[in-house]
């Protein structure tokens, strides 16, 4: 998994490439936490999944934790461009009912 980060004012964008699984999800979680700490007053964290082909329950846990943390801070957590196979996981697990997902 590779992560590329961009900052635009109080909006932080992360582009994730590859699989988010048990092995890679800790790295993603660390990258997200570091980004939130670095950007005081973050208004939006966008994670672009257009190049992510798989997400496991470990990855879902990272997204749930991120959603809760940003919600408590008054920020927005947005997932953009999930591939069909990733979107199916969000739908099957019910994550698509509470995460903001933009195709």
KOLSETOR-523727 format. One line per 3 residues: number of its first residue (from 0); for each residue x, y, z of N, C-alpha, C, CB. Coordinates in nm, 2 decimals. Glycine has a CB too. Layout:
# residues N
NUM	X Y Z X Y Z X Y Z X Y Z | ...
***
This chain:
# residues 103
0	0.08 -0.12 0.00 0.00 0.00 0.00 0.09 0.12 0.00 -0.10 0.00 0.12 | 0.05 0.22 -0.08 0.12 0.35 -0.08 0.02 0.46 -0.05 0.19 0.37 -0.22 | 0.07 0.56 0.02 -0.02 0.68 0.05 0.05 0.80 0.01 -0.04 0.68 0.21
3	-0.02 0.88 -0.06 0.02 1.02 -0.10 -0.07 1.12 -0.04 0.02 1.04 -0.26 | -0.01 1.22 0.02 -0.09 1.32 0.09 -0.08 1.46 0.03 -0.04 1.33 0.24 | -0.19 1.53 0.04 -0.19 1.67 -0.01 -0.27 1.75 0.09 -0.26 1.68 -0.15
6	-0.23 1.88 0.11 -0.30 1.97 0.20 -0.35 2.09 0.12 -0.21 2.01 0.32 | -0.47 2.13 0.14 -0.53 2.25 0.07 -0.60 2.33 0.18 -0.62 2.21 -0.05 | -0.54 2.42 0.24 -0.60 2.49 0.35 -0.63 2.40 0.47 -0.73 2.56 0.30
9	-0.75 2.39 0.51 -0.79 2.30 0.62 -0.85 2.17 0.56 -0.90 2.37 0.71 | -0.82 2.14 0.44 -0.87 2.02 0.38 -0.74 1.93 0.35 -0.95 2.04 0.24 | -0.75 1.81 0.40 -0.64 1.72 0.38 -0.68 1.60 0.30 -0.58 1.67 0.52
12	-0.61 1.57 0.19 -0.64 1.46 0.10 -0.54 1.35 0.11 -0.66 1.51 -0.04 | -0.58 1.23 0.12 -0.49 1.11 0.11 -0.53 1.02 0.00 -0.49 1.04 0.25 | -0.44 0.99 -0.09 -0.46 0.90 -0.20 -0.40 0.76 -0.16 -0.40 0.95 -0.33
15	-0.48 0.66 -0.15 -0.44 0.53 -0.10 -0.43 0.44 -0.23 -0.53 0.47 0.01 | -0.32 0.37 -0.25 -0.30 0.28 -0.36 -0.27 0.14 -0.30 -0.19 0.33 -0.46 | -0.34 0.04 -0.35 -0.32 -0.10 -0.31 -0.42 -0.15 -0.21 -0.18 -0.11 -0.24
18	-0.39 -0.25 -0.14 -0.49 -0.32 -0.05 -0.48 -0.26 0.09 -0.47 -0.47 -0.04 | -0.59 -0.24 0.16 -0.60 -0.20 0.30 -0.64 -0.33 0.37 -0.70 -0.08 0.32 | -0.54 -0.39 0.44 -0.57 -0.52 0.50 -0.50 -0.52 0.64 -0.52 -0.64 0.42
21	-0.50 -0.64 0.70 -0.44 -0.65 0.84 -0.30 -0.60 0.84 -0.45 -0.80 0.88 | -0.22 -0.62 0.74 -0.08 -0.59 0.74 -0.07 -0.44 0.71 -0.01 -0.66 0.63 | -0.14 -0.38 0.62 -0.12 -0.24 0.58 -0.21 -0.14 0.67 -0.15 -0.22 0.44
24	-0.32 -0.18 0.73 -0.40 -0.09 0.80 -0.33 -0.01 0.91 -0.52 -0.16 0.85 | -0.24 -0.07 0.99 -0.17 0.01 1.09 -0.10 0.13 1.03 -0.08 -0.08 1.17 | -0.04 0.11 0.92 0.03 0.22 0.85 -0.06 0.33 0.81 0.11 0.17 0.73
27	-0.18 0.29 0.76 -0.28 0.39 0.72 -0.33 0.46 0.85 -0.40 0.32 0.65 | -0.35 0.39 0.95 -0.40 0.45 1.08 -0.30 0.55 1.13 -0.43 0.35 1.18 | -0.17 0.52 1.13 -0.07 0.61 1.17 -0.07 0.73 1.08 0.07 0.54 1.17
30	-0.07 0.71 0.95 -0.07 0.83 0.86 -0.19 0.92 0.88 -0.07 0.78 0.71 | -0.31 0.86 0.91 -0.43 0.95 0.94 -0.41 1.02 1.07 -0.55 0.86 0.94 | -0.37 0.96 1.17 -0.35 1.02 1.30 -0.25 1.13 1.30 -0.31 0.92 1.41
33	-0.13 1.11 1.23 -0.03 1.21 1.21 -0.09 1.33 1.13 0.09 1.15 1.14 | -0.17 1.31 1.03 -0.22 1.41 0.95 -0.32 1.50 1.03 -0.30 1.36 0.83 | -0.40 1.43 1.12 -0.50 1.50 1.20 -0.42 1.59 1.30 -0.59 1.41 1.27
36	-0.31 1.54 1.36 -0.23 1.61 1.46 -0.16 1.73 1.39 -0.13 1.52 1.52 | -0.11 1.71 1.27 -0.04 1.82 1.20 -0.13 1.93 1.16 0.03 1.76 1.08 | -0.25 1.90 1.12 -0.34 2.00 1.06 -0.44 2.04 1.17 -0.41 1.95 0.94
39	-0.40 2.14 1.25 -0.50 2.19 1.35 -0.62 2.25 1.29 -0.42 2.29 1.45 | -0.73 2.22 1.34 -0.85 2.28 1.28 -0.89 2.22 1.15 -0.84 2.43 1.26 | -0.85 2.09 1.13 -0.89 2.03 1.00 -1.04 2.03 0.98 -0.83 1.88 1.00
42	-1.08 2.07 0.87 -1.23 2.07 0.84 -1.27 1.95 0.76 -1.26 2.20 0.75 | -1.18 1.90 0.68 -1.22 1.78 0.60 -1.10 1.69 0.58 -1.28 1.81 0.46 | -1.12 1.56 0.60 -1.02 1.46 0.56 -1.08 1.38 0.45 -0.97 1.37 0.68
45	-1.02 1.38 0.33 -1.07 1.31 0.22 -0.97 1.19 0.19 -1.08 1.40 0.09 | -1.03 1.07 0.18 -0.94 0.96 0.14 -0.99 0.91 0.01 -0.95 0.84 0.25 | -0.90 0.92 -0.09 -0.94 0.88 -0.23 -0.90 0.73 -0.25 -0.86 0.97 -0.33
48	-1.00 0.65 -0.28 -0.97 0.51 -0.29 -0.98 0.46 -0.44 -1.08 0.43 -0.21 | -0.96 0.55 -0.53 -0.97 0.51 -0.67 -0.87 0.40 -0.71 -0.96 0.63 -0.76 | -0.76 0.39 -0.63 -0.66 0.29 -0.66 -0.64 0.19 -0.55 -0.52 0.36 -0.68
51	-0.75 0.17 -0.48 -0.76 0.07 -0.37 -0.85 -0.04 -0.42 -0.81 0.13 -0.24 | -0.79 -0.17 -0.42 -0.87 -0.28 -0.48 -0.92 -0.37 -0.37 -0.78 -0.35 -0.57 | -0.89 -0.35 -0.24 -0.94 -0.44 -0.14 -0.94 -0.37 0.00 -0.85 -0.57 -0.13
54	-1.04 -0.40 0.08 -1.04 -0.35 0.22 -1.09 -0.46 0.31 -1.13 -0.22 0.23 | -1.02 -0.48 0.41 -1.06 -0.59 0.51 -1.12 -0.53 0.63 -0.93 -0.67 0.55 | -1.16 -0.61 0.73 -1.22 -0.56 0.85 -1.13 -0.47 0.93 -1.27 -0.68 0.94
57	-1.00 -0.50 0.91 -0.90 -0.41 0.98 -0.90 -0.27 0.92 -0.76 -0.47 0.97 | -0.92 -0.26 0.79 -0.93 -0.13 0.72 -1.06 -0.06 0.76 -0.92 -0.15 0.57 | -1.17 -0.14 0.77 -1.30 -0.08 0.81 -1.28 -0.02 0.95 -1.41 -0.18 0.81
60	-1.21 -0.09 1.04 -1.19 -0.04 1.18 -1.12 0.10 1.18 -1.11 -0.14 1.26 | -1.02 0.11 1.09 -0.95 0.24 1.08 -1.05 0.35 1.04 -0.83 0.23 0.98 | -1.13 0.32 0.94 -1.22 0.42 0.89 -1.33 0.45 0.99 -1.29 0.37 0.76
63	-1.38 0.35 1.07 -1.47 0.38 1.18 -1.41 0.47 1.28 -1.52 0.25 1.24 | -1.29 0.44 1.32 -1.22 0.52 1.42 -1.20 0.66 1.37 -1.08 0.45 1.46 | -1.16 0.68 1.25 -1.14 0.81 1.19 -1.27 0.89 1.18 -1.08 0.79 1.05
66	-1.37 0.82 1.14 -1.50 0.89 1.13 -1.54 0.94 1.27 -1.61 0.79 1.08 | -1.53 0.86 1.37 -1.57 0.90 1.51 -1.48 1.02 1.56 -1.56 0.78 1.61 | -1.35 1.01 1.53 -1.26 1.11 1.58 -1.29 1.24 1.51 -1.11 1.07 1.55
69	-1.30 1.24 1.38 -1.33 1.37 1.31 -1.47 1.43 1.35 -1.32 1.35 1.16 | -1.57 1.34 1.36 -1.70 1.38 1.40 -1.70 1.45 1.54 -1.80 1.26 1.41 | -1.62 1.40 1.63 -1.61 1.46 1.77 -1.54 1.59 1.76 -1.54 1.36 1.86
72	-1.45 1.61 1.66 -1.38 1.74 1.64 -1.46 1.84 1.55 -1.24 1.71 1.58 | -1.57 1.80 1.50 -1.65 1.89 1.41 -1.60 1.89 1.27 -1.65 2.03 1.47 | -1.52 1.79 1.24 -1.46 1.78 1.10 -1.54 1.68 1.02 -1.32 1.74 1.10
75	-1.51 1.67 0.89 -1.58 1.58 0.80 -1.48 1.48 0.75 -1.64 1.66 0.68 | -1.53 1.35 0.74 -1.45 1.24 0.68 -1.52 1.20 0.56 -1.43 1.13 0.79 | -1.45 1.21 0.44 -1.51 1.18 0.32 -1.43 1.07 0.24 -1.53 1.31 0.23
78	-1.49 0.97 0.19 -1.43 0.87 0.11 -1.47 0.90 -0.03 -1.46 0.73 0.15 | -1.37 0.91 -0.12 -1.40 0.94 -0.26 -1.35 0.83 -0.35 -1.33 1.07 -0.30 | -1.43 0.81 -0.46 -1.40 0.72 -0.57 -1.37 0.58 -0.53 -1.29 0.78 -0.64
81	-1.44 0.51 -0.44 -1.41 0.37 -0.41 -1.44 0.29 -0.54 -1.50 0.32 -0.29 | -1.36 0.19 -0.56 -1.38 0.09 -0.67 -1.50 0.00 -0.63 -1.25 0.01 -0.70 | -1.55 -0.06 -0.73 -1.67 -0.14 -0.71 -1.66 -0.25 -0.60 -1.71 -0.21 -0.84
84	-1.54 -0.32 -0.60 -1.52 -0.42 -0.50 -1.51 -0.37 -0.36 -1.39 -0.50 -0.54 | -1.46 -0.25 -0.35 -1.45 -0.18 -0.21 -1.59 -0.13 -0.17 -1.35 -0.06 -0.21 | -1.66 -0.07 -0.27 -1.80 -0.03 -0.24 -1.89 -0.14 -0.19 -1.85 0.04 -0.36
87	-1.87 -0.26 -0.25 -1.95 -0.37 -0.21 -1.93 -0.41 -0.06 -1.91 -0.50 -0.30 | -1.80 -0.39 -0.02 -1.77 -0.42 0.12 -1.84 -0.32 0.21 -1.62 -0.42 0.15 | -1.83 -0.19 0.17 -1.90 -0.08 0.25 -2.05 -0.11 0.26 -1.88 0.05 0.19
90	-2.11 -0.15 0.14 -2.25 -0.18 0.14 -2.29 -0.30 0.23 -2.30 -0.21 0.00 | -2.21 -0.41 0.21 -2.24 -0.54 0.29 -2.23 -0.52 0.44 -2.15 -0.65 0.24 | -2.14 -0.43 0.48 -2.11 -0.41 0.62 -2.20 -0.30 0.68 -1.97 -0.39 0.65
93	-2.27 -0.23 0.60 -2.35 -0.12 0.65 -2.27 0.01 0.67 -2.41 -0.15 0.78 | -2.14 0.01 0.63 -2.06 0.13 0.65 -2.11 0.24 0.55 -1.91 0.10 0.62 | -2.17 0.21 0.44 -2.22 0.31 0.35 -2.34 0.38 0.40 -2.26 0.24 0.22
96	-2.39 0.34 0.51 -2.51 0.41 0.57 -2.46 0.53 0.66 -2.59 0.32 0.65 | -2.34 0.52 0.71 -2.30 0.63 0.80 -2.17 0.71 0.75 -2.27 0.58 0.93 | -2.09 0.65 0.66 -1.98 0.72 0.60 -2.02 0.80 0.49 -1.87 0.62 0.56
99	-1.96 0.92 0.47 -1.98 1.00 0.35 -1.90 0.94 0.24 -1.95 1.15 0.38 | -1.96 0.89 0.14 -1.89 0.83 0.02 -1.94 0.90 -0.10 -1.92 0.68 0.02 | -1.84 0.95 -0.18 -1.87 1.02 -0.30 -1.80 0.94 -0.41 -1.82 1.17 -0.30
102	-1.88 0.91 -0.52 -1.83 0.83 -0.63 -1.77 0.91 -0.74 -1.93 0.74 -0.68
***
